Amino acid sequence: MLKTFIEGDRLHIGERFSVSFQRTLRLPDDGTNYPLPPGLGLFPLHRVEDFPDRATDFMKERGGVFTPMHQQEALWLGFNAAEWKPNAVKVGVGQVNAISGDAWDDQLHGQPQDYIICPNQLWLDGINAGEGYIRQFVAMPLGLGYTVEAQITGREVWGGIQIIVFEPKLGRFPDTPPEKPKVDFHTYAMMDVAAETGEPMGLGVGGRMTQKIYPDPYGIETWDQDHFGSVFVHIVNSEQYYNLTQRLPPPTPVSAGTYVEFGLPWFELYDEDESDIPPPEKLSAVVSIEEKNVGGKLPDVDNKGRLEITPPHLLGIKRAKKWKI
């Protein structure tokens, strides 16, 4: 098993891979494919084992780490990996594969591809739900039927986020970095901005965002499926987080409308040379929190209405060219 540890609120799995959990804006659920929203800072991460007297039995049984989220708050996953020796990565939400919609397991599958390659995939903002777009990850309490887990499996038992990172087989890539010019990888701009139920949290889906899930350019036979590291990421609400850590969680991010009003940037990735994994029927059929909220029982999150994003507020991100190994 690969070693896992937290450093600077980034979750490291193995020697080269890490993932951050980024606070962001919840997109309007109006059928528009929006560009990439910004990061608003990292969600804090903690090891479950550091809170043995306060963690729930479920948390202690699963181990891993935990992070706080407010109900209907959105996040994206930011990946950091070595270009010269990449990793295959599986992401699950409530034990449902976020790429294929299939039941969670600890093996890679190629037909259809149920994993991503990092650093080819620099981030993941939601489930693979359409041709060239995803549906945004949005936190919801378990037991209300809004999560991806509930809609795919008919149950809400697990919640959280599951991550498995696989190493390549020996000899497929260099063991040490080749001498190459430094590559300038562009990332999202970061900006600090300033009563929950007692249920554990899972992920439902919100608005649509333009984002591709890239095919594996190396082939599934490249990856050593016996050499991996896995982590269960528990999502707790603000009350649970305070009871565990005696700290307050980050405040809820500003609304998308407020963000645009102040003229702050959104991002567009120039990746025309990359293809996209077809969306699975299971995930394409998952309905959003807004669509499922018939009767308006949930609190208003101030994200209704189409956003007008003008060119001065849309910044391009050019993918760095891959190193030739």
Secondary structure, DSSP 4 states (H G I P E B T S, - for coil): ---EEEETTEEEETTTEEEEEEEEPPPP-SS-EE-BPPB--BPP-EEGGG-TTTS-HHHHHH-SEEEE--TT-EEEEEEE-BTTB-EEEEEEETTEETTT-PBP-SS--BTTB--EEETTS-EE-EEEEETTEEEEEEEEETTSS-SHHHHHHS--S--SEEEEEEEEPTTSS-SS----PPP------B-------SS-EEEEEEEEEE------SS-GGGEEEEEEEEEEEEEE-HHHHHHHHSSPPPPPPPPHHHHHHTT--EEEEE-TT---PPPPHHHHTPPPHHHH-TT--SPP-S--S-----GGGEEEEEPPPPPP-
